[in-house]
Amino acid sequence: MELRHLHAFLAVAEELHFGRAAERLHVAQSPLSQTVRALERELGTDLFVRTTRSVRLTAAGEALVAPARVIEAQIGIVRGIAQAASAGETGRVTVGFGGAGGYTVLSVLARSLADTYPGIELDLRPQMYSGEVLDALARGTLDMGIVGLPVPRGFATHTVREEALMVAVPAGHRLVDAGPVAPQELAGERFVIYPAEHGSVVRDATLALCAAAGFAPVVAHEAPDPYSLLAMVGAGVGVAVVVDSTAHLTMDGVEYLPIAGDVPTLPIAMAWHDSNPSPAVQTVTRVLRDVIGNVGRVGARRR
């Protein structure tokens, strides 16, 4: 049994006239009659009583009308779902991110999507380092992710934030009341930093800042995520270089201090793989550009 058999049956059942049913379906009457006969042969029973003057449903035909209408309606729903997905109006988009800045960006994006494309679901994967996000994008286990720039070739990006560097120190630290901290003043400190193996741009920025100030940081401990890092700072384990969005994370015993001088900022971007064919990803990137202007004013770019 094919859908065309049910369409033909319902047209005749509702018109009770093969000629009018054929006009409704924009087909010739003879092929329509053949289609209905084929359905009757498959079901093993007549669905219509045909005379030269009239057409009426048999008991079997009357019993088939309601379920046939249900099937036709369900097919319409399936067709609508498929068309919406193809147009990028529905679908699931997995997004990896880490840090407080990611929450800020994604909350704005999620609100806009809920208003304009409620059929698109953001599946958020938090606490991921920039390097982990890029690896997952390359493997296809993520659709999009927030990363530090620059990124390797093959990824498209849209810059969403410029993160300034700050220093997180234990409450009561000697530098708390000294104003902006010169990087050289950190030379004698013990540092809490992120691990090397995950591709942390904040770790890289910490090492670069210390190197520019003429020293290598003494690493007291490596922390897997911002909350653990700040907890160690608050416990007096050491100081940490963080991005300014981290200051939104309140942690007992932690003070945030600005860094003096011309300190480079960290450009943060939403990235996705060039080869991702998902219409939903295309919709999300379009909404992202609308609600979060490119901080670097260079548009989504390929690297």
Secondary structure, 3 states (H helix, E strand, C coil): CCHHHHHHHHHHHHHCCHHHHHHHHCCCHHHHHHHHHHHHHHHCCCCEEECCCCEEECHHHHHHHHHHHHHHHHHHHHHHHHHHHHCCCCEEEEEECCCHHHHHHHHHHHHHHHHHCCCEEEEEECCCCHHHHHHHHHHCCCCEEEEECCCCCCEEEEEEEEECEEEEEECCCCCCCCCCECHHHHCCCEEEECCCCCCCHHHHHHHHHHHHCCCCCEEEEECCCHHHHHHHHHCCCCEEEEEHHHHHCCCCCEEEEEECCCCCCEEEEEEEECCCCCHHHHHHHHHHHHHCCCCCCCCCEEC
